[in-house]
Amino acid sequence: MKKLILFIALGAFVASCGGKKEEKKDGFEVSRAKKEDKKAQTSEGVPVDLDNDGVGPIKGFEFPKDIDTDMAARGETKFNSICVACHMIDQRMIGPAVKGVYERRSPAWVMNMILNPDDMLKEDPIAKALLKEYNNAIMLNQNLTEEEARDVAEYLRTL
């Protein structure tokens, strides 16, 4: 009798596991990678503001016409050593993608965010909006000098 019950239970288990058909819908695909493009950047709830210099030592800064390649090379080295932990070039990560940052923020704002993230997150409306958008992941102060921040800013121009 025990063998018969075991045989029936095993048969029921096998029957319940097989025979399912997967329904496949044409034209629908899910992509797990989240890439930022211009449309996503402006629709994420953080306004574009090229007039805001932010909070910090840099005021009214404008880039010269030509890119300083030596400065950009130093900035790339610095970016790759500390910034890539949270920022990617083309994709949203812990922090925003950095490609095209100067289409959304002024150079002074970017350098002040690099130099003074603590006060920026407390006082600047754009930094506050980004903090909220990125799940309260704060940007840590890397204690860069103004020269190092300027190097990173120059590198970001090349992207």
C-alpha positions as CSV (number, residue, x, y, z in Angstrom):
1,M,0.0,0.0,0.0
2,K,2.8,2.4,0.8
3,K,4.4,1.7,-2.5
4,L,1.2,2.4,-4.3
5,I,0.8,5.8,-2.5
6,L,4.4,6.7,-3.2
7,F,4.0,5.7,-6.9
8,I,0.8,7.9,-7.2
9,A,2.5,10.8,-5.4
10,L,5.6,10.5,-7.7
11,G,3.4,10.3,-10.8
12,A,1.4,13.4,-9.7
13,F,4.7,15.3,-9.1
14,V,6.0,14.4,-12.6
15,A,2.7,15.2,-14.2
16,S,2.6,18.6,-12.5
17,C,6.1,19.6,-13.6
18,G,5.8,18.8,-17.3
19,G,3.6,19.9,-20.1
20,K,3.7,23.7,-19.5
21,K,3.8,25.8,-22.6
22,E,5.6,29.2,-22.5
23,E,3.6,31.9,-24.1
24,K,5.9,34.1,-26.2
25,K,4.8,37.5,-27.3
26,D,6.3,39.0,-30.4
27,G,7.7,42.5,-30.3
28,F,8.5,42.8,-26.6
29,E,11.9,42.7,-25.1
30,V,13.1,43.7,-21.7
31,S,16.5,45.3,-21.3
32,R,18.0,45.4,-17.8
33,A,20.8,47.9,-18.6
34,K,19.7,51.4,-17.8
35,K,21.3,53.9,-20.1
36,E,21.1,57.6,-19.8
37,D,20.3,59.7,-22.8
38,K,19.3,63.3,-23.1
39,K,15.6,62.5,-22.9
40,A,16.1,60.4,-19.7
41,Q,18.3,63.1,-18.1
42,T,15.8,65.8,-18.5
43,S,12.8,63.6,-17.5
44,E,14.4,62.4,-14.3
45,G,13.0,65.3,-12.4
46,V,16.3,67.3,-12.1
47,P,16.1,70.5,-13.9
48,V,18.8,71.7,-16.4
49,D,20.4,74.9,-15.1
50,L,23.4,76.4,-16.8
51,D,23.3,79.6,-14.8
52,N,23.7,78.1,-11.3
53,D,27.3,78.2,-10.0
54,G,26.5,76.2,-6.9
55,V,28.0,76.7,-3.5
56,G,31.8,76.9,-3.1
57,P,34.9,78.8,-4.1
58,I,34.4,78.7,-7.9
59,K,32.3,81.7,-9.3
60,G,31.4,82.6,-12.9
61,F,34.0,80.3,-14.4
62,E,34.0,79.7,-18.2
63,F,36.2,77.3,-20.2
64,P,38.7,78.7,-22.7
65,K,37.8,77.8,-26.3
66,D,40.4,75.1,-26.7
67,I,40.8,72.0,-24.6
68,D,44.1,71.7,-22.6
69,T,45.1,68.1,-23.4
70,D,47.7,67.9,-20.6
71,M,45.1,69.1,-18.1
72,A,42.5,66.7,-19.5
73,A,45.0,63.8,-19.3
74,R,45.6,64.5,-15.6
75,G,41.9,64.8,-15.1
76,E,41.3,61.5,-16.7
77,T,43.8,59.8,-14.4
78,K,42.2,61.4,-11.4
79,F,38.6,60.5,-12.6
80,N,39.7,56.9,-13.2
81,S,41.2,56.6,-9.7
82,I,38.3,58.1,-7.7
83,C,35.2,58.9,-9.6
84,V,34.5,55.6,-11.4
85,A,33.4,54.1,-8.1
86,C,30.1,56.0,-8.5
87,H,30.1,57.5,-12.1
88,M,30.2,55.9,-15.5
89,I,30.7,57.8,-18.7
90,D,27.5,56.9,-20.6
91,Q,25.4,55.1,-17.9
92,R,23.6,56.0,-14.7
93,M,25.2,54.2,-11.8
94,I,25.3,55.3,-8.1
95,G,25.7,58.8,-9.5
96,P,24.7,60.3,-12.8
97,A,26.5,59.6,-16.1
98,V,29.1,62.3,-16.7
99,K,29.0,62.5,-20.5
100,G,27.3,65.8,-21.6
101,V,27.4,67.2,-18.0
102,Y,28.1,70.7,-19.4
103,E,24.8,70.5,-21.3
104,R,23.0,70.3,-17.9
105,R,25.3,72.2,-15.5
106,S,27.7,75.1,-15.6
107,P,31.5,74.5,-15.2
108,A,31.5,76.3,-11.9
109,W,28.7,74.1,-10.6
110,V,30.6,71.0,-11.6
111,M,33.8,72.1,-9.9
112,N,32.0,73.2,-6.8
113,M,30.3,69.8,-6.6
114,I,33.7,68.2,-6.8
115,L,35.3,70.5,-4.3
116,N,32.4,71.1,-1.9
117,P,29.8,68.3,-2.0
118,D,28.8,68.6,1.6
119,D,27.7,72.2,1.4
120,M,26.3,71.7,-2.1
121,L,24.0,68.8,-0.9
122,K,22.8,71.0,2.0
123,E,22.2,74.3,0.1
124,D,22.1,73.9,-3.7
125,P,18.7,73.0,-5.1
126,I,20.1,71.0,-8.0
127,A,22.4,69.0,-5.8
128,K,19.4,68.3,-3.5
129,A,17.3,67.1,-6.4
130,L,20.1,64.9,-7.6
131,L,20.5,63.5,-4.1
132,K,16.8,62.6,-4.1
133,E,16.9,61.2,-7.6
134,Y,19.9,58.9,-6.7
135,N,18.3,57.4,-3.6
136,N,20.1,59.7,-1.1
137,A,23.5,58.4,-2.3
138,I,25.7,61.2,-1.2
139,M,28.8,62.3,-3.1
140,L,31.7,62.0,-0.8
141,N,34.3,64.8,-0.4
142,Q,37.5,63.5,-2.1
143,N,39.5,66.5,-0.8
144,L,40.7,67.5,-4.2
145,T,42.5,70.8,-4.7
146,E,41.1,73.4,-7.1
147,E,43.7,72.5,-9.6
148,E,42.7,68.8,-9.5
149,A,39.0,69.7,-9.8
150,R,39.9,71.9,-12.8
151,D,41.8,68.9,-14.3
152,V,38.7,66.6,-13.9
153,A,36.5,69.4,-15.3
154,E,38.7,69.6,-18.3
155,Y,38.6,65.9,-18.8
156,L,34.8,65.9,-18.7
157,R,34.8,68.3,-21.6
158,T,36.4,65.7,-23.8
159,L,33.6,63.1,-23.3
